[in-house]
Amino acid sequence: MKNIKILLKKTVFNIQTEGILNTIEKILKIFLQKIGFSSSITLVYRIDLFLTNLDILNDSQYNFHVINDISEFNNFYQVPPKLYFLPLNEWLERGSKCLAISENGHLAAYTWIHKNFYDNLGPAGAIKLEKNEVYIGPFYTDPLFRRKGLYYTLMNYALHYLKKKNIDFLYSASNIHNIATIKVMAKLNFNIIGIIWVQGNNRQIIDFTKEKSLNKKFYNAKN
């Protein structure tokens, strides 16, 4: 019953923020993937922070935050409601951190960094992470702050923060149709290192890395 209530809240929220047609399209796409009539294609990204020269952090009207405790969200006078659909307590308890940018107390955009593993990749499954690796995602920008380049701004802040923390490799992933993410990742010098194709019970990982490590790193979270 609890899961049904959360699903209904998510559906209502998506209708309010994305429109009813886009919401129906998303639901239909998920349904077709579940029954094996449609495939899911996920791009896998990686950046070597040790070897990469990062873009300069320009002066910005936004403030950068590293959030380690759920109570810290109370410091903002407005937070995107979609944030509370995430398993906040679970993620924070296992050491994940929320990275966010705000303007005048309004949390404008956020993402998450995860250590050890990340298991919320949908059909793509989950990823195992070494000590010097993290996964970044999901990303979200409040509708009031969209079309302002905040995705790139937040990612650039995140890369500088993680480099100072001596993280060597940063992974992320997106659906192959997510053009906005592909553009931002390319601008920030991420490499596409693989593709995960899933249709029904069929799953294939196309590995572009020299070390051919993706089959070991990615696994089906249901197993």
C-alpha positions as CSV (number, residue, x, y, z in Angstrom):
1,M,0.0,0.0,0.0
2,K,2.9,2.4,0.9
3,N,4.5,1.8,-2.5
4,I,1.2,2.5,-4.3
5,K,0.8,5.8,-2.5
6,I,4.3,6.8,-3.4
7,L,3.7,5.9,-7.0
8,L,0.5,7.9,-7.1
9,K,2.3,10.9,-5.6
10,K,5.0,10.6,-8.2
11,T,2.5,10.4,-11.0
12,V,0.6,13.5,-9.8
13,F,3.9,15.4,-9.4
14,N,5.1,14.4,-12.9
15,I,1.8,15.6,-14.4
16,Q,2.1,18.9,-12.6
17,T,5.7,19.5,-13.6
18,E,6.1,17.7,-16.9
19,G,2.5,17.6,-18.3
20,I,0.1,14.8,-18.7
21,L,1.3,13.7,-22.2
22,N,4.9,13.4,-21.2
23,T,3.9,11.5,-18.0
24,I,1.8,9.1,-20.0
25,E,4.7,8.6,-22.5
26,K,7.0,7.8,-19.6
27,I,4.6,5.3,-18.0
28,L,4.0,3.6,-21.3
29,K,7.7,3.3,-22.0
30,I,8.4,1.8,-18.6
31,F,5.5,-0.7,-19.0
32,L,6.7,-1.8,-22.5
33,Q,10.2,-2.3,-21.1
34,K,8.8,-4.4,-18.2
35,I,7.0,-6.8,-20.5
36,G,9.9,-7.0,-22.9
37,F,8.3,-5.2,-25.9
38,S,10.8,-2.4,-25.7
39,S,14.5,-2.2,-25.0
40,S,16.4,0.1,-22.6
41,I,19.8,1.5,-23.8
42,T,22.0,3.1,-21.1
43,L,25.2,5.0,-21.8
44,V,27.9,4.6,-19.2
45,Y,30.3,7.6,-18.6
46,R,33.6,7.9,-16.8
47,I,36.1,10.7,-16.2
48,D,39.6,10.3,-14.8
49,L,39.8,13.3,-12.4
50,F,43.6,12.8,-11.8
51,L,44.4,13.3,-15.5
52,T,41.7,15.8,-16.5
53,N,42.1,19.6,-16.4
54,L,38.7,20.8,-15.1
55,D,36.9,23.8,-16.3
56,I,37.5,27.0,-14.3
57,L,34.9,27.7,-11.5
58,N,33.6,31.1,-12.5
59,D,32.0,33.5,-10.0
60,S,28.4,32.4,-9.7
61,Q,25.2,33.7,-8.1
62,Y,24.6,30.2,-6.7
63,N,25.9,28.7,-3.5
64,F,27.3,25.2,-3.5
65,H,26.3,22.8,-0.7
66,V,27.5,19.3,0.5
67,I,24.7,17.7,2.5
68,N,25.5,14.8,4.8
69,D,22.3,14.7,7.0
70,I,18.6,14.9,6.2
71,S,18.1,17.7,8.7
72,E,20.3,20.0,6.6
73,F,17.5,20.2,4.0
74,N,15.6,22.3,6.6
75,N,18.2,25.0,6.0
76,F,16.5,25.8,2.7
77,Y,13.2,27.7,2.6
78,Q,12.2,25.8,-0.5
79,V,13.2,22.3,-1.7
80,P,12.0,20.6,-4.9
81,P,9.3,18.1,-3.8
82,K,10.8,15.4,-6.0
83,L,13.7,15.2,-3.7
84,Y,11.5,13.4,-1.1
85,F,10.7,10.6,-3.5
86,L,14.3,9.4,-3.1
87,P,15.4,7.0,-0.4
88,L,17.1,9.8,1.5
89,N,17.7,8.1,4.8
90,E,19.0,5.0,3.2
91,W,21.5,6.8,1.0
92,L,22.7,9.1,3.7
93,E,23.1,6.3,6.2
94,R,25.4,4.4,3.8
95,G,27.6,7.4,3.2
96,S,26.1,9.0,0.1
97,K,26.2,12.8,-0.1
98,C,23.8,15.2,-1.7
99,L,25.5,18.0,-3.7
100,A,23.3,21.0,-4.4
101,I,23.3,24.6,-5.5
102,S,20.9,27.2,-4.2
103,E,19.9,30.8,-4.8
104,N,18.4,33.0,-2.0
105,G,17.6,29.9,0.1
106,H,15.9,28.0,-2.8
107,L,17.5,24.7,-3.6
108,A,17.7,25.0,-7.3
109,A,19.4,21.8,-8.4
110,Y,20.9,18.7,-6.8
111,T,22.7,15.5,-7.5
112,W,24.1,12.6,-5.4
113,I,27.5,11.0,-5.0
114,H,27.7,7.3,-4.0
115,K,30.5,5.2,-2.7
116,N,30.9,1.4,-2.8
117,F,27.9,0.8,-5.0
118,Y,24.9,2.4,-6.6
119,D,21.8,0.3,-7.3
120,N,19.2,2.7,-8.7
121,L,20.0,2.4,-12.4
122,G,16.7,1.0,-13.5
123,P,17.0,-1.7,-16.2
124,A,20.8,-1.2,-16.2
125,G,21.1,-2.7,-12.7
126,A,23.8,-1.6,-10.3
127,I,27.5,-0.7,-10.3
128,K,30.2,-1.8,-7.9
129,L,32.8,0.9,-6.9
130,E,36.4,0.8,-5.7
131,K,37.8,3.0,-2.9
132,N,39.0,5.7,-5.4
133,E,35.7,5.7,-7.4
134,V,32.3,7.2,-7.0
135,Y,29.0,7.3,-8.9
136,I,27.2,10.6,-9.5
137,G,23.4,10.8,-10.0
138,P,20.6,11.2,-10.2
139,F,20.4,14.9,-11.2
140,Y,17.4,17.2,-10.9
141,T,16.8,20.9,-11.5
142,D,13.8,22.6,-10.1
143,P,11.4,23.7,-13.0
144,L,11.8,27.3,-11.9
145,F,15.5,27.2,-12.6
146,R,15.6,25.3,-15.9
147,R,17.2,26.6,-19.1
148,K,19.9,28.4,-17.0
149,G,22.7,25.9,-17.4
150,L,22.5,24.6,-13.9
151,Y,23.2,21.0,-14.8
152,Y,26.7,22.1,-16.1
153,T,27.2,24.5,-13.2
154,L,26.5,21.8,-10.5
155,M,28.5,19.2,-12.3
156,N,31.5,21.5,-12.5
157,Y,31.3,22.3,-8.8
158,A,31.0,18.5,-8.1
159,L,34.1,17.7,-10.1
160,H,36.2,20.2,-8.3
161,Y,34.9,19.0,-5.0
162,L,35.6,15.4,-5.7
163,K,39.1,16.1,-7.1
164,K,40.0,17.8,-3.8
165,K,38.8,14.7,-2.1
166,N,41.3,12.6,-4.1
167,I,38.7,10.7,-6.0
168,D,40.3,9.3,-9.2
169,F,37.4,8.0,-11.2
170,L,33.8,9.3,-11.4
171,Y,31.1,7.2,-13.1
172,S,27.6,8.2,-14.3
173,A,25.0,6.9,-16.7
174,S,22.0,8.1,-18.7
175,N,19.4,6.8,-21.2
176,I,20.7,7.1,-24.8
177,H,17.9,9.5,-25.6
178,N,18.9,12.0,-22.9
179,I,20.5,14.6,-25.1
180,A,20.9,17.2,-22.3
181,T,23.1,14.8,-20.3
182,I,25.1,13.7,-23.3
183,K,26.0,17.3,-24.1
184,V,27.0,18.2,-20.5
185,M,29.1,15.1,-20.1
186,A,30.9,15.8,-23.4
187,K,31.5,19.4,-22.4
188,L,33.0,18.3,-19.1
189,N,35.3,15.7,-20.8
190,F,33.6,12.5,-19.6
191,N,34.1,9.5,-21.9
192,I,31.4,7.1,-23.0
193,I,32.9,3.8,-21.9
194,G,30.1,1.4,-22.6
195,I,26.5,0.7,-23.4
196,I,24.1,-1.5,-21.4
197,W,21.2,-2.9,-23.5
198,V,18.3,-4.6,-21.8
199,Q,15.1,-6.1,-23.3
200,G,13.1,-8.4,-21.1
201,N,15.5,-11.0,-19.6
202,N,18.1,-10.3,-22.3
203,R,21.0,-8.1,-21.2
204,Q,24.2,-7.2,-23.0
205,I,27.1,-4.9,-22.0
206,I,29.2,-3.4,-24.8
207,D,32.5,-2.5,-23.2
208,F,34.7,0.2,-24.8
209,T,37.3,0.2,-22.0
210,K,40.8,-1.1,-22.6
211,E,40.6,-3.2,-19.4
212,K,37.2,-4.7,-20.3
213,S,36.0,-4.1,-16.7
214,L,32.3,-3.3,-17.2
215,N,30.9,-6.8,-16.9
216,K,32.6,-7.1,-13.5
217,K,31.4,-3.6,-12.4
218,F,27.8,-3.8,-13.5
219,Y,25.4,-6.4,-12.2
220,N,21.7,-7.1,-12.1
221,A,20.5,-5.5,-8.8
222,K,17.7,-8.1,-8.5
223,N,20.4,-10.9,-8.0
